[in-house]
């Protein structure tokens, strides 16, 4: 019986006469070393030029730097570019001339070098062109290099314009976010103003009553009393007026757009200020605070952080319409270098299917006129900008807890609360 044929081995290739490797006879002619063209140095130069053109540079700077590199590659040619940098504006024109060449100052986008014999115009995009010219006919290799250079410039200009559009869109987005934050602040301010009258009514009543008493006494229509009693009445007038002044200043500061640089802020002061603004919302609601006196200063902006807590307190009050308990608790996480603050309400809670959506813009379960759906989205945006976070836990019928992680200020200083 014949044995089955084994695998066929390749035909051995004898060594080349000079001792080097020899091409296998089965190698296709197109792959033989003798048929491969040597690498052209100008390709490497163009590749390096393309990589060195900065992405963030504007079209005019890209053109200037590109022409400098291309002129070093083709020093014997006149090179130029006519590029539209901004829609509706005059084209930007720049040229590079070979040594000893004179320049005709008149520039025509269709002919940048009218005094030279031959000029090739290579399109870059809709209205931009790359020009290469010489006194004699352009050699084929020079024209090939110029065509590849035009591709490099085309792609570099496209990257530059794309980068500028992207950065412009990012700036527009930042401005839009700032407008949204301010709009939400003014919307919450409109709700706060509804309670301002009540907030100012008590101190104004005291001022009017004591001032009227002292006026009558000065006119001799009231019996003389102990001077100490009059001093106490004047003290109460001053205290009530000071309360109005503080409230009005805080209200104006809150309404003003915030452009402060983040710095050390007292969490206790921010919380107390927000509670004062929302006091009229807490009808039948008990407020419990557990804020250590020696809390480290957090990194933030007072106005922005006040808006965070105003939004959280307002939402909590709406969830506890008719009565409940608002609990505030702060603690320090030294490992994370942050202050953690829990804002818990005993309200109706959030349904499980809605919990992942609460931070989405324009999502709201409130009735019309009670909210814009931007409050919690803006809260998260403010905390993100400050390097903080916010998380939510809720059980329907058993309340909701928002946990804020607020970075400790770089100084690590302790700012005592300024409010009672």
URVEN-V226191 format. One record per pair of residues at least 12 apart in sequence whose ideal C-beta (glycine too) atoms are under 10 Angstrom apart, sorted by the first residue. I is the first residue (numbers start at 1). J is the second residue. D is the distance in whole Angstrom. If there is no record, write none. Layout:
I:J:D + I:J:D
This chain:
10:24:8 + 10:26:8 + 11:24:8 + 11:25:7 + 11:26:8 + 12:24:10 + 13:25:8 + 13:26:10 + 13:27:10 + 21:33:9 + 40:141:9 + 40:144:9 + 40:145:9 + 40:148:10 + 41:73:9 + 42:73:6 + 42:74:9 + 42:141:8 + 42:142:10 + 42:144:9 + 42:145:5 + 42:148:8 + 42:149:9 + 43:145:9 + 43:148:7 + 45:69:7 + 45:70:9 + 45:72:8 + 45:73:5 + 45:74:10 + 45:145:9 + 45:149:9 + 46:69:8 + 46:70:8 + 46:73:7 + 46:145:8 + 46:148:6 + 46:149:6 + 46:151:9 + 46:152:5 + 46:153:10 + 47:148:10 + 47:152:8 + 48:69:8 + 49:65:8 + 49:66:7 + 49:68:9 + 49:69:4 + 49:70:7 + 49:72:9 + 49:73:8 + 49:149:8 + 49:152:6 + 49:153:9 + 49:156:9 + 50:66:9 + 50:69:9 + 50:149:9 + 50:151:9 + 50:152:5 + 50:153:9 + 50:155:7 + 50:156:6 + 50:159:9 + 51:152:10 + 51:156:10 + 52:65:8 + 52:66:10 + 52:69:7 + 52:156:10 + 53:65:6 + 53:66:6 + 53:69:8 + 53:152:8 + 53:153:9 + 53:155:9 + 53:156:5 + 53:157:9 + 53:159:8 + 53:160:8 + 54:156:9 + 54:159:10 + 54:160:8 + 54:163:9 + 55:156:9 + 55:159:6 + 55:160:7 + 55:162:9 + 55:163:5 + 55:164:10 + 56:159:10 + 56:160:8 + 56:163:6 + 56:164:8 + 56:167:8 + 57:156:9 + 57:159:9 + 57:160:6 + 57:163:8 + 57:164:9 + 58:85:7 + 58:86:9 + 58:92:9 + 58:157:10 + 58:160:6 + 58:161:9 + 58:163:9 + 58:164:7 + 59:81:10 + 59:83:6 + 59:84:8 + 59:85:4 + 59:86:8 + 59:92:7 + 59:128:8 + 59:156:9 + 59:157:6 + 59:158:10 + 59:160:5 + 59:161:7 + 59:164:8 + 60:81:10 + 60:83:7 + 60:85:5 + 60:86:10 + 60:92:5 + 60:94:8 + 60:160:9 + 61:85:10 + 61:160:8 + 62:81:9 + 62:83:8 + 62:85:10 + 62:153:8 + 62:156:5 + 62:157:6 + 62:159:8 + 62:160:5 + 62:161:9 + 63:80:9 + 63:81:5 + 63:82:9 + 63:83:5 + 63:85:9 + 63:92:7 + 63:93:9 + 63:94:5 + 63:124:10 + 63:128:9 + 63:130:9 + 63:153:7 + 63:156:9 + 63:157:8 + 63:160:9 + 64:81:9 + 64:92:9 + 64:94:6 + 64:96:10 + 65:156:9 + 66:79:9 + 66:81:7 + 66:83:10 + 66:94:9 + 66:96:10 + 66:130:9 + 66:149:8 + 66:152:7 + 66:153:5 + 66:156:6 + 66:157:9 + 67:79:6 + 67:80:7 + 67:81:6 + 67:94:6 + 67:95:8 + 67:96:5 + 67:130:9 + 67:149:10 + 67:153:9 + 68:94:10 + 68:96:7 + 69:96:10 + 69:149:9 + 69:152:9 + 70:96:7 + 70:130:9 + 70:132:9 + 70:145:9 + 70:146:8 + 70:149:5 + 70:150:10 + 70:152:8 + 70:153:8 + 71:95:9 + 71:96:4 + 71:97:9 + 71:98:8 + 72:96:9 + 73:142:10 + 73:145:7 + 73:146:10 + 73:149:7 + 74:96:9 + 74:98:9 + 74:132:7 + 74:134:9 + 74:142:6 + 74:145:6 + 74:146:7 + 74:149:8 + 75:96:9 + 75:98:6 + 75:99:7 + 76:98:5 + 76:99:9 + 76:101:10 + 76:134:7 + 76:135:10 + 76:136:10 + 76:139:10 + 76:142:8 + 77:96:9 + 77:97:9 + 77:98:6 + 77:101:10 + 77:113:10 + 77:116:9 + 77:120:10 + 77:131:10 + 77:132:6 + 77:133:7 + 77:134:5 + 77:135:10 + 77:138:8 + 77:139:10 + 77:142:6 + 77:143:10 + 77:145:9 + 77:146:8 + 78:95:7 + 78:96:7 + 78:97:5 + 78:98:6 + 78:101:6 + 78:103:9 + 78:112:8 + 78:113:5 + 78:115:9 + 78:116:6 + 78:119:8 + 78:131:8 + 78:132:7 + 78:133:4 + 78:134:7 + 78:135:9 + 79:94:9 + 79:95:7 + 79:96:5 + 79:97:8 + 79:98:9 + 79:112:9 + 79:113:9 + 79:130:8 + 79:131:7 + 79:132:6 + 79:133:8 + 79:146:8 + 79:149:8 + 80:93:7 + 80:94:7 + 80:95:4 + 80:96:7 + 80:97:9 + 80:107:9 + 80:111:10 + 80:112:4 + 80:113:7 + 80:119:9 + 80:121:10 + 80:129:9 + 80:130:8 + 80:131:4 + 80:132:8 + 80:133:8 + 81:93:7 + 81:94:6 + 81:95:8 + 81:96:9 + 81:112:8 + 81:122:10 + 81:124:8 + 81:128:7 + 81:129:7 + 81:130:5 + 81:131:7 + 81:150:9 + 81:153:7 + 81:157:9 + 82:94:9 + 82:95:9 + 82:107:8 + 82:108:9 + 82:109:5 + 82:110:9 + 82:112:7 + 82:121:9 + 82:124:9 + 82:127:8 + 82:128:6 + 82:129:5 + 82:130:8 + 82:131:7 + 83:124:7 + 83:125:9 + 83:127:8 + 83:128:4 + 83:129:8 + 83:130:9 + 83:153:9 + 83:157:7 + 84:109:10 + 84:124:9 + 84:125:8 + 84:126:8 + 84:127:5 + 84:128:6 + 84:129:10 + 84:157:9 + 84:161:10 + 85:128:9 + 85:157:9 + 85:160:9 + 85:161:9 + 85:164:10 + 86:164:10 + 87:127:9 + 90:109:10 + 91:107:9 + 91:109:6 + 91:127:7 + 91:128:7 + 91:129:9 + 92:128:9 + 93:107:5 + 93:108:10 + 93:109:7 + 93:112:7 + 93:129:10 + 93:131:9 + 94:107:10 + 94:112:9 + 95:107:8 + 95:112:6 + 95:113:7 + 95:131:8 + 95:133:9 + 97:113:8 + 97:116:9 + 97:133:9 + 98:116:10 + 98:133:10 + 98:134:8 + 98:135:9 + 101:113:9 + 101:115:9 + 101:116:8 + 101:133:10 + 101:134:10 + 101:135:8 + 102:115:7 + 103:115:8 + 104:116:9 + 109:121:9 + 109:127:9 + 109:128:9 + 109:129:7 + 109:131:9 + 110:129:8 + 110:131:9 + 111:131:8 + 111:133:9 + 112:129:9 + 112:130:10 + 112:131:5 + 112:132:10 + 112:133:7 + 113:131:7 + 113:132:9 + 113:133:4 + 113:134:9 + 113:135:10 + 114:133:9 + 115:133:9 + 115:135:9 + 116:131:10 + 116:132:10 + 116:133:4 + 116:134:6 + 116:135:6 + 116:136:9 + 117:133:8 + 117:134:7 + 117:135:5 + 117:136:6 + 117:137:8 + 117:138:10 + 118:132:9 + 118:133:6 + 118:134:6 + 118:135:8 + 118:136:7 + 118:137:6 + 118:138:6 + 118:143:10 + 119:131:6 + 119:132:7 + 119:133:4 + 119:134:8 + 119:138:9 + 120:132:5 + 120:133:7 + 120:134:9 + 120:138:6 + 120:142:10 + 120:143:7 + 120:146:7 + 120:147:9 + 120:150:10 + 121:133:9 + 121:150:10 + 122:143:9 + 122:146:7 + 122:147:6 + 122:149:8 + 122:150:4 + 122:151:9 + 122:153:9 + 122:154:9 + 123:150:8 + 123:154:8 + 124:150:6 + 124:151:9 + 124:153:6 + 124:154:5 + 124:155:10 + 124:156:10 + 124:157:6 + 124:158:9 + 125:153:10 + 125:154:6 + 125:157:7 + 125:158:7 + 125:161:9 + 128:153:9 + 128:154:8 + 128:157:7 + 129:150:9 + 130:146:7 + 130:147:9 + 130:149:7 + 130:150:4 + 130:151:9 + 130:152:10 + 130:153:6 + 130:154:8 + 131:146:9 + 131:150:10 + 132:145:9 + 132:146:4 + 132:147:9 + 132:149:8 + 132:150:9 + 133:146:10 + 174:385:10 + 177:377:10 + 177:378:8 + 177:381:6 + 177:382:10 + 177:385:9 + 178:257:7 + 178:258:9 + 178:259:9 + 178:381:10 + 179:257:9 + 180:361:8 + 180:372:9 + 180:374:6 + 180:377:8 + 180:378:6 + 180:381:8 + 181:257:8 + 181:258:8 + 181:304:8 + 181:307:7 + 181:374:9 + 181:377:10 + 181:378:5 + 181:379:10 + 181:381:7 + 181:382:7 + 181:385:10 + 182:255:9 + 182:256:9 + 182:257:5 + 182:258:8 + 182:307:10 + 182:378:10 + 183:372:8 + 183:374:8 + 183:378:9 + 184:307:8 + 184:310:10 + 184:311:8 + 184:371:10 + 184:372:6 + 184:373:10 + 184:374:5 + 184:375:6 + 184:376:10 + 184:377:9 + 184:378:5 + 184:379:9 + 184:381:10 + 185:254:7 + 185:255:7 + 185:256:9 + 185:257:8 + 185:258:9 + 185:303:8 + 185:304:9 + 185:306:9 + 185:307:5 + 185:310:8 + 185:311:9 + 185:375:10 + 185:378:8 + 186:254:10 + 186:255:7 + 186:257:10 + 187:311:10 + 187:371:8 + 187:372:6 + 187:374:8 + 187:375:8 + 188:254:9 + 188:255:10 + 188:277:8 + 188:278:9 + 188:307:7 + 188:310:6 + 188:311:6 + 188:313:10 + 188:314:6 + 188:371:9 + 188:372:9 + 188:374:10 + 188:375:7 + 188:378:10 + 189:251:8 + 189:254:7 + 189:255:5 + 189:277:9 + 189:307:10 + 189:310:9 + 191:277:9 + 191:278:9 + 191:280:9 + 191:281:8 + 191:310:9 + 191:314:7 + 191:317:10 + 191:318:10 + 191:369:10 + 191:370:9 + 191:371:9 + 192:251:7 + 192:254:8 + 192:255:9 + 192:276:10 + 192:277:5 + 192:278:7 + 192:279:9 + 192:280:8 + 192:281:9 + 192:310:7 + 192:314:9 + 193:251:8 + 193:255:10 + 193:277:10 + 193:280:10 + 194:280:7 + 194:281:9 + 195:276:10 + 195:277:8 + 195:278:8 + 195:279:7 + 195:280:2 + 195:281:7 + 195:282:10 + 195:283:10 + 196:247:8 + 196:248:9 + 196:251:7 + 196:277:9 + 196:280:8 + 197:280:9 + 198:279:8 + 198:280:5 + 199:243:9 + 199:244:9 + 199:247:6 + 199:248:10 + 199:251:9 + 199:276:7 + 199:277:9 + 199:279:6 + 199:280:6 + 200:240:10 + 200:243:9 + 200:244:6 + 200:247:7 + 200:248:8 + 202:240:8 + 202:243:9 + 202:244:10 + 203:236:9 + 203:237:9 + 203:239:8 + 203:240:4 + 203:241:7 + 203:242:9 + 203:243:5 + 203:244:5 + 203:245:10 + 203:247:9 + 204:240:7 + 204:241:9 + 204:243:10 + 204:244:7 + 205:240:8 + 206:233:9 + 206:236:6 + 206:237:7 + 206:239:8 + 206:240:4 + 206:241:9 + 206:243:9 + 207:236:8 + 207:237:5 + 207:238:9 + 207:239:10 + 207:240:5 + 207:241:6 + 207:243:10 + 207:244:8 + 208:237:9 + 208:240:9 + 209:233:9 + 209:236:9 + 209:237:9 + 209:240:10 + 210:230:9 + 210:232:9 + 210:233:4 + 210:234:7 + 210:235:9 + 210:236:6 + 210:237:5 + 210:238:10 + 210:240:8 + 211:233:9 + 211:234:9 + 211:237:6 + 211:241:10 + 213:225:9 + 213:229:10 + 213:230:9 + 213:233:6 + 214:230:7 + 214:233:6 + 214:234:7 + 214:237:8 + 217:230:7 + 217:233:9 + 218:230:10 + 243:276:10 + 246:273:9 + 246:276:9 + 246:419:9 + 247:273:10 + 247:276:7 + 247:277:9 + 247:279:10 + 250:272:10 + 250:273:6 + 250:274:10 + 250:276:7 + 250:277:7 + 250:302:10 + 250:303:10 + 250:306:8 + 251:273:10 + 251:276:9 + 251:277:7 + 253:273:9 + 253:302:8 + 253:303:6 + 253:306:8 + 254:273:8 + 254:274:9 + 254:277:7 + 254:302:9 + 254:303:6 + 254:306:6 + 254:307:7 + 254:310:8 + 255:303:9 + 256:303:7 + 257:303:8 + 258:301:5 + 258:302:8 + 258:303:4 + 258:304:5 + 258:305:10 + 258:306:9 + 258:307:8 + 258:382:9 + 259:301:9 + 259:303:9 + 260:300:9 + 260:301:5 + 260:302:7 + 260:303:7 + 260:304:8 + 261:301:8 + 262:298:9 + 262:299:5 + 262:300:6 + 262:301:5 + 262:302:10 + 262:304:9 + 262:305:10 + 262:385:8 + 262:386:6 + 262:387:9 + 262:407:9 + 262:409:9 + 262:410:10 + 263:297:9 + 263:298:10 + 263:299:7 + 263:300:8 + 263:301:8 + 263:302:9 + 263:409:7 + 263:410:9 + 263:411:9 + 264:296:9 + 264:297:4 + 264:298:7 + 264:299:7 + 264:300:8 + 264:408:9 + 264:409:4 + 264:410:8 + 264:411:6 + 264:412:9 + 264:413:6 + 264:414:9 + 264:415:6 + 265:297:6 + 265:298:5 + 265:299:7 + 265:300:5 + 265:301:7 + 265:302:6 + 265:303:10 + 265:304:9 + 265:305:6 + 265:306:10 + 265:386:10 + 265:406:9 + 265:409:7 + 265:415:7 + 266:291:10 + 266:295:8 + 266:296:10 + 266:297:6 + 266:298:8 + 266:300:10 + 266:302:9 + 266:305:10 + 266:414:9 + 266:415:4 + 266:416:7 + 266:417:6 + 266:418:7 + 266:419:9 + 267:291:7 + 267:292:10 + 267:295:6 + 267:296:9 + 267:297:8 + 267:298:5 + 267:300:9 + 267:305:8 + 267:309:9 + 267:328:10 + 267:330:6 + 267:339:6 + 267:341:7 + 267:404:9 + 267:406:7 + 267:415:9 + 267:417:9 + 268:289:8 + 268:291:5 + 268:292:9 + 268:293:8 + 268:295:7 + 268:328:10 + 268:330:8 + 268:415:8 + 268:416:8 + 268:417:4 + 268:418:8 + 268:419:7 + 269:302:8 + 269:305:10 + 269:306:9 + 269:415:8 + 269:416:9 + 269:417:6 + 269:418:5 + 269:419:6 + 270:298:8 + 270:300:8 + 270:301:10 + 270:302:6 + 270:303:9 + 270:304:9 + 270:305:5 + 270:306:5 + 270:307:10 + 270:308:8 + 270:309:6 + 270:310:10 + 270:341:10 + 270:406:10 + 270:417:10 + 270:419:10 + 271:287:10 + 271:289:7 + 271:291:7 + 271:305:9 + 271:306:9 + 271:309:6 + 271:313:9 + 271:328:6 + 271:330:8 + 271:341:8 + 271:343:9 + 271:417:9 + 271:419:9 + 272:289:9 + 272:291:9 + 272:306:10 + 272:309:10 + 272:417:7 + 272:418:8 + 272:419:4 + 272:420:8 + 273:302:8 + 273:303:10 + 273:305:9 + 273:306:5 + 273:309:8 + 273:310:9 + 273:418:10 + 273:419:7 + 274:305:8 + 274:306:5 + 274:307:8 + 274:308:8 + 274:309:4 + 274:310:5 + 274:311:9 + 274:312:8 + 274:313:6 + 274:314:9 + 274:328:10 + 275:287:7 + 275:289:9 + 275:309:8 + 275:310:9 + 275:313:7 + 275:326:9 + 275:328:9 + 275:419:9 + 276:306:10 + 276:419:8 + 277:306:8 + 277:307:10 + 277:309:9 + 277:310:6 + 277:313:8 + 277:314:9 + 278:309:8 + 278:310:6 + 278:311:10 + 278:312:9 + 278:313:4 + 278:314:6 + 278:316:9 + 278:317:6 + 278:326:9 + 279:313:9 + 279:317:10 + 280:317:9 + 281:310:10 + 281:313:7 + 281:314:6 + 281:315:10 + 281:316:9 + 281:317:4 + 281:318:8 + 281:320:9 + 281:321:9 + 281:326:10 + 282:313:8 + 282:316:9 + 282:317:6 + 282:320:9 + 282:323:10 + 282:324:9 + 282:326:7 + 283:317:8 + 283:320:10 + 283:321:9 + 283:322:8 + 283:323:8 + 284:317:10 + 284:320:8 + 284:321:9 + 284:322:6 + 284:323:3 + 284:324:7 + 285:313:10 + 285:316:8 + 285:317:6 + 285:320:6 + 285:321:9 + 285:322:9 + 285:323:6 + 285:324:5 + 285:325:7 + 285:326:6 + 285:345:8 + 285:346:9 + 285:347:9 + 286:320:10 + 286:323:8 + 286:324:8 + 286:325:5 + 286:326:7 + 286:327:9 + 286:346:9 + 287:313:9 + 287:316:10 + 287:325:8 + 287:326:5 + 287:327:8 + 287:328:7 + 288:325:6 + 288:326:7 + 288:327:5 + 288:328:7 + 288:329:8 + 288:344:9 + 289:326:9 + 289:327:8 + 289:328:5 + 289:329:8 + 289:330:9 + 290:327:7 + 290:328:7 + 290:329:4 + 290:330:7 + 290:331:9 + 290:341:10 + 290:342:9 + 291:328:7 + 291:329:8 + 291:330:5 + 291:331:10 + 291:339:10 + 291:341:8 + 291:417:8 + 292:329:10 + 292:330:7 + 292:331:8 + 292:332:8 + 292:339:9 + 292:414:10 + 293:414:9 + 293:416:7 + 293:417:7 + 294:332:9 + 294:414:6 + 294:415:10 + 294:416:8 + 295:330:6 + 295:331:9 + 295:332:7 + 295:339:6 + 295:341:9 + 295:406:10 + 295:408:9 + 295:414:7 + 295:415:8 + 295:416:9 + 295:417:8 + 296:332:6 + 296:334:9 + 296:337:9 + 296:338:9 + 296:339:6 + 296:406:10 + 296:407:10 + 296:408:5 + 296:409:7 + 296:411:9 + 296:412:6 + 296:413:7 + 296:414:6 + 296:415:8 + 297:339:9 + 297:408:7 + 297:409:4 + 297:410:9 + 297:411:7 + 297:412:8 + 297:413:5 + 297:414:6 + 297:415:4 + 297:416:10 + 298:330:10 + 298:338:8 + 298:339:5 + 298:341:9 + 298:386:8 + 298:388:8 + 298:404:10 + 298:405:10 + 298:406:4 + 298:407:7 + 298:408:6 + 298:409:6 + 298:415:9 + 299:337:10 + 299:338:9 + 299:339:10 + 299:386:6 + 299:387:7 + 299:388:8 + 299:406:8 + 299:407:5 + 299:408:7 + 299:409:5 + 299:410:7 + 299:411:9 + 300:382:9 + 300:383:9 + 300:385:9 + 300:386:5 + 300:387:9 + 300:388:8 + 300:406:7 + 300:407:8 + 300:409:8 + 301:382:8 + 301:385:9 + 301:386:7 + 303:382:10 + 304:378:9 + 304:379:10 + 304:381:10 + 304:382:5 + 304:383:9 + 304:385:8 + 304:386:7 + 305:379:10 + 305:382:7 + 305:383:9 + 305:386:8 + 305:388:9 + 305:404:9 + 305:406:8 + 307:375:9 + 307:378:7 + 307:379:8 + 307:382:7 + 308:341:10 + 308:343:10 + 308:375:10 + 308:376:10 + 308:378:8 + 308:379:5 + 308:380:9 + 308:381:10 + 308:382:6 + 308:383:7 + 308:386:9 + 308:388:9 + 308:390:8 + 308:402:10 + 308:404:7 + 308:406:9 + 309:328:9 + 309:341:9 + 309:343:7 + 309:379:9 + 309:402:10 + 309:404:9 + 310:375:9 + 310:379:10 + 311:371:9 + 311:374:9 + 311:375:4 + 311:376:7 + 311:377:10 + 311:378:7 + 311:379:5 + 311:382:9 + 311:402:10 + 312:326:9 + 312:328:10 + 312:341:10 + 312:343:5 + 312:345:9 + 312:375:8 + 312:376:8 + 312:379:7 + 312:390:9 + 312:400:10 + 312:402:6 + 312:404:8 + 313:326:7 + 313:328:9 + 313:343:8 + 313:345:9 + 314:370:9 + 314:371:8 + 314:375:7 + 315:343:9 + 315:345:8 + 315:347:9 + 315:358:9 + 315:364:10 + 315:366:8 + 315:370:10 + 315:371:8 + 315:375:7 + 315:376:7 + 315:379:9 + 315:400:8 + 315:402:9 + 316:343:7 + 316:344:8 + 316:345:4 + 316:346:9 + 316:347:7 + 316:399:9 + 316:400:8 + 316:402:9 + 317:345:8 + 317:347:9 + 318:345:9 + 318:347:8 + 318:348:10 + 318:365:10 + 318:366:6 + 318:367:9 + 318:370:6 + 318:371:8 + 319:345:5 + 319:346:9 + 319:347:3 + 319:348:6 + 319:349:8 + 319:350:8 + 319:365:10 + 319:366:9 + 319:394:9 + 319:399:8 + 319:400:7 + 320:345:5 + 320:346:6 + 320:347:4 + 320:348:8 + 320:399:8 + 320:400:10 + 321:347:8 + 321:348:9 + 321:370:10 + 322:347:10 + 323:346:9 + 323:347:10 + 324:345:6 + 324:346:4 + 324:347:6 + 324:348:9 + 324:399:8 + 325:344:8 + 325:345:7 + 325:346:5 + 325:347:9 + 325:399:8 + 326:343:8 + 326:344:7 + 326:345:5 + 326:346:8 + 326:347:9 + 326:399:10 + 327:342:7 + 327:343:8 + 327:344:4 + 327:345:8 + 327:346:8 + 327:399:9 + 327:401:9 + 328:341:7 + 328:342:7 + 328:343:6 + 328:344:8 + 329:341:7 + 329:342:5 + 329:343:8 + 329:344:8 + 329:401:9 + 329:403:10 + 330:342:8 + 330:343:10 + 330:404:9 + 330:406:9 + 332:408:8 + 333:405:8 + 333:408:9 + 334:408:9 + 336:389:10 + 336:405:7 + 336:407:8 + 336:408:9 + 337:407:6 + 337:408:5 + 337:409:10 + 337:410:9 + 337:412:8 + 338:387:9 + 338:388:7 + 338:389:9 + 338:404:9 + 338:405:5 + 338:406:6 + 338:407:5 + 338:408:6 + 339:388:9 + 339:404:8 + 339:405:8 + 339:406:5 + 339:407:8 + 339:408:6 + 339:409:10 + 340:389:10 + 340:391:10 + 340:403:6 + 340:404:7 + 340:405:6 + 340:406:8 + 341:388:10 + 341:390:10 + 341:402:9 + 341:403:7 + 341:404:5 + 341:405:8 + 341:406:6 + 342:391:10 + 342:393:10 + 342:401:6 + 342:402:7 + 342:403:5 + 342:404:8 + 343:390:9 + 343:392:10 + 343:400:9 + 343:401:7 + 343:402:5 + 343:403:8 + 343:404:7 + 344:393:9 + 344:394:10 + 344:399:6 + 344:400:7 + 344:401:4 + 344:402:8 + 344:403:9 + 345:394:10 + 345:399:5 + 345:400:6 + 345:401:8 + 345:402:9 + 346:397:10 + 346:398:8 + 346:399:4 + 346:400:9 + 347:394:9 + 347:397:9 + 347:398:9 + 347:399:6 + 347:400:6 + 348:365:10 + 348:394:9 + 348:396:7 + 348:397:6 + 348:398:9 + 348:399:8 + 348:400:9 + 349:393:10 + 349:394:5 + 349:395:5 + 349:396:4 + 349:397:6 + 349:398:6 + 349:399:6 + 349:400:6 + 349:401:10 + 350:365:8 + 350:392:7 + 350:393:9 + 350:394:4 + 350:395:9 + 350:396:7 + 350:399:10 + 350:400:6 + 351:365:8 + 351:394:8 + 351:396:6 + 352:394:8 + 352:395:9 + 352:396:8 + 354:394:9 + 354:396:10 + 355:392:7 + 355:393:8 + 355:394:6 + 355:396:10 + 355:400:9 + 356:392:10 + 357:373:10 + 357:376:10 + 358:373:10 + 358:375:10 + 358:376:5 + 358:377:9 + 358:379:10 + 358:380:9 + 358:390:10 + 358:392:6 + 358:394:9 + 358:400:9 + 358:402:9 + 359:375:10 + 359:376:5 + 359:377:6 + 359:378:10 + 359:379:8 + 359:380:5 + 359:381:9 + 359:390:8 + 359:391:10 + 359:392:8 + 360:373:8 + 360:374:10 + 360:376:8 + 360:377:6 + 360:380:10 + 361:373:7 + 361:374:6 + 361:376:9 + 361:377:4 + 361:378:9 + 361:380:10 + 361:381:9 + 362:374:7 + 362:377:8 + 363:376:8 + 363:377:8 + 364:376:9 + 376:390:8 + 376:392:8 + 376:402:9 + 379:402:8 + 379:404:9 + 383:404:7 + 383:405:8 + 383:406:8 + 383:407:10 + 386:406:7 + 386:407:7 + 387:405:9 + 387:406:9 + 387:407:5 + 388:404:6 + 388:405:5 + 388:406:5 + 388:407:6 + 389:403:8 + 389:404:7 + 389:405:4 + 389:406:9 + 389:407:10 + 390:402:6 + 390:403:7 + 390:404:5 + 390:405:7 + 390:406:10 + 391:403:5 + 391:404:8 + 391:405:8
